[in-house]
Structure formats: structure tokens, C-alpha cells
Amino acid sequence: MKLPIVALVGRPNVGKSTLFNKIVGKQVSIIEDSPGITRDRIYQEANYNNKRFYLIDTGGIDISKTDFNNEIKYQAELAIEEADIIVFIVDGKEGLTQNDYIARDIIRKSNKDVIVAINKMDIKEAKNNIYDFYELGFEKYIPISSIHNIGYVELMDTITMNFKEVENQTDNRVKFSIIGRPNVGKSSLMNALLNEERVVVSNIAGTTRDSIDSIIKYHNEEYVIIDTAGMRKKGKIWESVEKYSLLRSLKSIDRSDICLVVINAEEGIKEHDKHIAGYAIEKGKGLIFVVNKWDTVKDNTIQEFEKLMRAEFQFVPYAPIVFLSALTKKRIHTLMPEIVKVKDNIKKEIKTSILNDIIQDAYQLNLPPSYKGKRLKIYFASQTGIKPPKFTFRVNNKGLVHFSYERYIENKIRENFDFTGTPIELQFKNRNEEEL
């Protein structure tokens, strides 16, 4: 079942980001007093009364004709296009402005369900302005204060009124997505994988909006490919915004177990490639770099390009790198074996006795530095999760864990066990600390 999408839309500085953070329950959106600070749409899964949905925070729609504001306008239009429900946020204190009318006109074209949230109702002037907003011509108006919790329950009840409680369905097939900047060859790579002679392909209805998930069978095991590449729509908005849009990639990453980050060998490594890889790591996903269009490279050897990749992606030294050409199918056969290897590693479980032997040897080999006469002691280690593998350490004082020693422990785990392609999480707990 696909999750509904809710977009927060409005002009700059009406309180969209504050409301966004409140709904998702953590500080995600950047809150700053300068208009237009939320440049890209920020997207997060939210949960209200067991009703899960995606929430999009957009940059403020502004009449200024700069490229910056045009980009924000495109982002907002794209978010509106994606959304099932639009929460149009206005500033009760300031009343209606020309930018509100511009936002209204954009929203109206969508024919989506709209809720007007009149924010800052904790301020006296806002109560005097409340009826002016009916001029916008929508049906639902809810006075709120994002900061002071006024109207929040009514707003959330209205947003989620027709949402269904989502049951967690278990699907044990490994899911992988093909992500990357535009024009790196995501579609070609997907087609090349699906057209491989040894692979049996079938289509299933996707749980993401506008997508079709494909099932491929490789060595008698089924894998789900989440299609991010084939989800383009025609039209000016989509063409203009595609290079800025991360929404679909983010949704795909969330649903994946493994992410294939496609790099265009012709163009080389770009900063945006790092952002995309970083998001997958942050979400604890398995990772494989796919250097595509390798047939076009004449100057570099694989060894030279791999050295360059390792230098640019120092934050993910464990990710395998595959070199291929999706178009000519050259070296395409090297990809599935890496996916299989990473699939095994993200679910790998280590015996507690073996893990503790490794950790105690590592501890004795390199004692942690003492701090104010106190030294970290590790009493016991155990694996407490998979996808990604998670290890919990019982210690005398978790405040004594220095990041460099944590990295040392991670390196020792990786030296002894093959965790190629997967992040691993380390958690330190004081000996008497209760499990959550």
C-alpha cells in the first residue's frame, strides 16, 4: 500500500518549516529568519495516530523573478503535483499578501484537496485578520500556532481523516534501487538488467506513486528493483526541476535494502553524487557504486578511476565499485554478483562468542586513551540488529567513547568479517542501562 503525500506550501516565512519539524517529530527543516532558506523540498515519513504518510516541506513561493525563486517555485509546483493533500500555510499576523495570491493560483490549478492553515494565531493581530483569508476561496480553514500548539490536533485530524492505518507487510525479498543524478544512465542500467538473458522478469504494481517495481530472478532468488529512473513526466515543470528534484530518489532509498549509486564516467564525480550516496548511508542502506558509460573512457584504467573514487568517497570505503556500460552491456555481468554479496552482508549475523573474542583482542591490542584518570572498559558485545548490522557494547562509561576509538573498533570488525557494501552501526551502553 502506498503512503499518502502531504505538501506544506506557502510564501516565505509563514512557518512551514516549524510545522514540518513538529509533525515529523524532529529537527529536520532548517529554520532561519531569512525568507527562502528552505530551498529544496525536504521530505520525511511521518506518523500520526498510526497513520503513516510522507510530508514535503517546500521553499516559499515568492514573486521575485530571480533564478533562485524560480527554482523554489518549480520545487513547490512539483511537490503540489506529487501531493494528495496540500496544506496552504498563511501568516495570520501579516494578513494576505500578493505572494499568497500567487501561491493560491498555483495550488488551484492542481485540483487537489486543500487545507488552509492560518498560522501565528497566538498573536493578537492574527485574530483580527482571520476572516480576510476566506477571500482565498478554499473550503477548509484551520487557525493554528505551530509554536504554541494551537489548533494542531484539529489540523492533523483533518489532514489524516481519510488515511488508513498502515499495517507492516513483510516481504522478505531484497529490494534495490538505482539512484543518481539525471542523465547518468539509470534507465539504461535498469533496462540492461531486466533484459539480461539469465534473468526472469515480471512487473508488479509499485507502492510508490507513479512507479512500477520489477521482479528479477537471479540464481533462483527473487529481487525487487525499485524504479526511480522511469518516473519522468513531460512538461515544463518536470523538465526544469528534474536536476534539483530528490523526492523520488529519497522515497526509493527509504524503500530499498541496497542502493546502486550510478556515476557517469564521462562526466566524472560531482558533488551531488556525494549527497545522494550520503543520504543512502544515513538511512543505513547497503551501497554499491556503479560507474556507467565506462566504454566512453579512454584515458583512465579501472585502477586509476577506482583510486579517484576512493579519494572522493572516503566516507564510504566499504562500498564496492562496479565498472560497466549499460548501453553496450559491457561488464553488465559483474553487477548482480556484487548485489548478491551485499544482500548477504546486510543480513549477516555474527556469533556472540566469536564477536567478543575479536573485540577483547582488539581492546588489548590498543587500549583506549585514559581521560582524567578514567579509561573505557568494554565488558560485553553482541549483535542486536541487521539491515544494517548493529552491534551493542556494554561499557563502564559510554561518555569515554572517543569517535576515533569507535572507528578503530569498526575497522577491527570489518577486518574479521566481510561487511562489504553495508554500513554497520555501533551502540555503546552503560552496563546497567536498560534496553529500549
Secondary structure as GFF3:
##gff-version 3
##sequence-region A 1 436
A	DSSP	beta_strand	5	9	.	.	.	ID=ss1
A	DSSP	alpha_helix	16	24	.	.	.	ID=ss2
A	DSSP	beta_strand	42	48	.	.	.	ID=ss3
A	DSSP	beta_strand	51	57	.	.	.	ID=ss4
A	DSSP	alpha_helix	67	82	.	.	.	ID=ss5
A	DSSP	beta_strand	85	91	.	.	.	ID=ss6
A	DSSP	alpha_helix	98	110	.	.	.	ID=ss7
A	DSSP	beta_strand	113	119	.	.	.	ID=ss8
A	DSSP	alpha_helix	124	129	.	.	.	ID=ss9
A	DSSP	three_ten_helix	130	136	.	.	.	ID=ss10
A	DSSP	beta_strand	140	143	.	.	.	ID=ss11
A	DSSP	alpha_helix	152	159	.	.	.	ID=ss12
A	DSSP	beta_strand	174	179	.	.	.	ID=ss13
A	DSSP	alpha_helix	186	194	.	.	.	ID=ss14
A	DSSP	beta_strand	200	205	.	.	.	ID=ss15
A	DSSP	beta_strand	212	218	.	.	.	ID=ss16
A	DSSP	beta_strand	221	226	.	.	.	ID=ss17
A	DSSP	alpha_helix	236	241	.	.	.	ID=ss18
A	DSSP	alpha_helix	247	255	.	.	.	ID=ss19
A	DSSP	beta_strand	258	264	.	.	.	ID=ss20
A	DSSP	alpha_helix	271	282	.	.	.	ID=ss21
A	DSSP	beta_strand	286	292	.	.	.	ID=ss22
A	DSSP	three_ten_helix	294	296	.	.	.	ID=ss23
A	DSSP	alpha_helix	302	312	.	.	.	ID=ss24
A	DSSP	beta_strand	321	323	.	.	.	ID=ss25
A	DSSP	three_ten_helix	332	334	.	.	.	ID=ss26
A	DSSP	alpha_helix	335	346	.	.	.	ID=ss27
A	DSSP	alpha_helix	352	365	.	.	.	ID=ss28
A	DSSP	beta_strand	378	385	.	.	.	ID=ss29
A	DSSP	beta_strand	390	395	.	.	.	ID=ss30
A	DSSP	three_ten_helix	398	400	.	.	.	ID=ss31
A	DSSP	alpha_helix	403	416	.	.	.	ID=ss32
A	DSSP	beta_strand	425	430	.	.	.	ID=ss33
###
